[in-house]
Amino acid sequence: MSHAAMKLAQEATEAKGWWRAHRFLVLRRVSQLSILFLFLMGPWLGWWLVKGNLNYSLTLGVLPLADPLVLLQSLLTRHVPERNALLGATIILLFYLLVGGRAYCSWVCPVNLVTDAASALRRRLDIRGGADLPRATRYWMLVLILLLAATSGGIVWELVNPVSMLPRGLMFGMGAGWLLIGGIFLFDLFVMKNGWCGHLCPVGAFYSLLGRFSVVRVTANQRAACNDCLDCFTVCPEQQVIKLPLKGAKKGASPIILSGNCTNCGRCVDVCSKDVFTLTTRFKPKLDSSAQALPNP
Amino acid sequence: MALSPQRREFLLDTAKLACGVGVLGLGLGLVSKQAKALPPGAIRPPGAGLEDDFQGACIRCGLCVRDCPYDILKLATLGQPVATGTPFFVARAKPCEMCEDIPCVKACPTGALDHSLTDIKKAKMGLAVLVDQETCLNFLGLRCDVCYRVCPAIDEAITLELQHNTRTDKHTRFLPTVHSEACTGCGKCEASCVLEVAAIKVYPIKLAKGELGAHYQLGWEEKRKAGGKSLVDNRNLVDLPDRLPDGVQLPGHWDPGSAAPAMPAPLSDEAPR
């Protein structure tokens, strides 16, 4: 059976067993759904461990957490916030500087559930092609929303931001928000592969910038063992970040994926039958001994 | 000078992106303009301040909604005419109960609801306006009085002003009258108005309130402040005739200007307009 005809992660499942070929995927879903559930326990069951939503929340009445991008926009409108919002945003900034900026996208953001579903269905239905935009479009979007906040005096992006609308909608009532979320699903499914999260979302762009300095990173530290099955490229929502760390041994490139666009989702770690990838820190001493750097025979 | 193909492509791609994102920005800007026009029926929680400032200060977290013990506040959803994710209430559906400890304001992490508001009686969520005298039962001569009775600042924010009922000629009309300095905009009056559509409504202050020119001075106020001394000396004032329509007589009306022929002759014919 050729690679192309094999199901994604099939080779990895055969080599490592189902759990090790799917554990980061499962852990991510558990993380995303538990965070949603923590927020929904209040309105559904009356257990108010956490109040608020992903823009700002108060846990057990003491721990404030705030979305730094929303607060940045608020600051740009020249509002001076109270202490709790500033404190909450600082905690979140430090947290994602540690675990990887776009870990927010893959481990927390509920829109990821929607776009991952679109992505999986796209693979299953074998939908190819469609529109394309530069991946850098999201940075233009980020500049746009910051400019809008600074010039209009309101947090304009929050009028339409699906990233905050989906969780807030689930917790407080969705209204016509489903149309927007459905629109993103269909856009990712039919119009552009990884269109929203990988090209347009300014929230992801913000966390990408954070991710450039973040500690936890994926590393292709066993890249010499790569058998070119391309499963990691197929599954990765930001495939451009893999190429150099995986294939750049000859050029002397570091095996650590340092691009801020990497979401630290760990799916490449799962689907690789040769265990090429692991989650480490960016400070990891280079494992690339000359022996490992040799091209695969 | 010809551009290299790469440079040309780069410039074209950049132009495309900039235009695309620019058009999107234009659309968003227009939407935000619309969103700033808060509809009259939507009232912000206590301490919210002006709508322009509020939309930059509120981070749409919903903690005020969660901490409202009466479940009155809602977060606007996409498609509603209030900025998405911001808190509001509809007075006719469920008015503010005016908690003494103001939990919604305390919960606000950004100060979009101003933390310096500690006395709920000083809140200015909106201003009640008796918008329709034609249907208000008290104006029709009945003793409904409901808006007056439910007002948390009874006899301060709403008073009943007595007036002779000229239609029956033997009754008194008790006219509900709102006083803006005491009205918090809680909406109790609108919520409890017994009509099918309320005759008294709470509007955002910007809509409900007029404003005098800064140079205006009210003679009677100035007199009170000056300890009874009038701004102008009464003795030298000419009292002009009131020029009521022919044959009209008002009870208690005193109009020496029309009665006294002692007016200076040239002025009596040409009263100032």
Interface residues (C-beta under 8 A of the other chain):
Chain A: G42 W48 K51 G52 N53 N55 Y56 S57 L58 P64 A66 D67 V70 L71 S74 T77 R78 H79 V80 P81 E82 N84 A85 G88 L133 P134 A136 T137 W140 M141 L144 I145 L147 L148 A149 T151 S152 G153 G154 I155 V156 W157 E158 L159 V160 S164 M165 R168 G169 M171 F172 G173 M174 G175 A176 G177 L179 L180
Chain B: D13 L17 A18 G20 V21 G22 L24 G25 L28 G29 V31 S32 K33 A35 K36 D52 D53 Q55 G56 A57 C58 I59 R60 C61 G62 L63 V65 R66 D67 K74 L75 A76 T77 L78 G79 Q80 A83 T84 G85 A107 C108 P109 T110 G111 A112 H115
